[in-house]
């Protein structure tokens, strides 16, 4: 693997950097995409529930409630500050 890295990046002079953090921890666009997808799921859930009630349905399907609740909980977990940051 180091030979491949040397050929691809000759400017590193044979050193493979192991100090770089994983991309999932440093790229802000990943977090933004996840928050956007969960926010969209919450909006679709809210519009669907309002539409069902507006059309005379007595209650919303359990799967719709489960998906909406999971998306709201995931958003709260992502957007709340971590205890270590205080």
C-alpha positions in Angstrom: 0.0 0.0 0.0 2.9 2.3 0.7 4.3 1.7 -2.8 1.0 2.8 -4.3 1.0 5.9 -2.1 4.6 6.7 -3.2 3.7 6.4 -6.8 0.5 8.4 -6.6 2.0 11.2 -4.3 5.7 11.5 -5.0 5.8 14.8 -3.1 5.4 12.9 0.2 8.9 11.4 -0.2 7.8 8.0 0.9 6.0 9.1 4.1 2.5 8.0 4.5 0.7 10.4 6.8 -1.2 8.7 9.5 -2.0 11.9 11.4 -5.0 12.9 9.3 -8.4 12.5 11.0 -11.1 10.5 9.3 -13.1 12.4 6.7 -16.4 11.7 8.4 -15.2 13.7 11.4 -13.9 16.7 9.6 -16.1 17.3 6.5 -19.0 19.7 7.4 -20.9 18.8 4.3 -21.6 15.3 5.6 -23.3 16.8 8.7 -25.2 19.3 6.6 -26.5 16.6 4.3 -27.6 14.4 7.1 -29.4 17.3 8.8 -31.1 18.2 5.5 -32.3 14.7 4.9 -33.7 14.3 8.4 -35.3 17.7 8.2 -36.9 16.8 4.9 -38.2 13.5 6.5 -39.7 15.5 9.3 -41.4 17.9 6.8 -42.8 15.1 4.7 -44.0 13.4 7.9 -45.7 16.6 9.1 -47.4 17.3 5.7 -48.5 13.7 5.4 -50.0 13.6 8.9 -51.9 16.9 8.2 -53.1 15.7 4.9 -54.4 12.4 6.4 -56.2 14.2 9.1 -57.6 16.7 6.6 -59.0 13.9 4.4 -61.0 12.5 7.3 -58.6 9.8 8.6 -59.2 9.1 12.3 -55.5 8.3 13.1 -52.2 8.3 11.3 -50.6 4.9 10.4 -48.1 3.6 12.9 -45.2 3.5 10.4 -45.7 7.3 9.7 -45.6 8.0 13.4 -42.5 5.8 13.8 -40.6 7.5 10.9 -41.5 11.0 12.0 -40.5 10.3 15.6 -37.2 8.7 14.7 -36.3 11.6 12.4 -37.2 14.2 15.1 -35.1 12.2 17.7 -32.1 12.0 15.3 -32.3 15.7 14.6 -32.3 16.5 18.3 -29.4 14.2 18.9 -27.3 15.7 16.1 -28.1 19.4 16.9 -27.8 19.2 20.7 -24.4 20.1 22.1 -22.4 17.2 23.4 -21.7 17.1 27.1 -17.9 17.1 26.5 -18.1 20.5 24.8 -19.2 22.3 28.1 
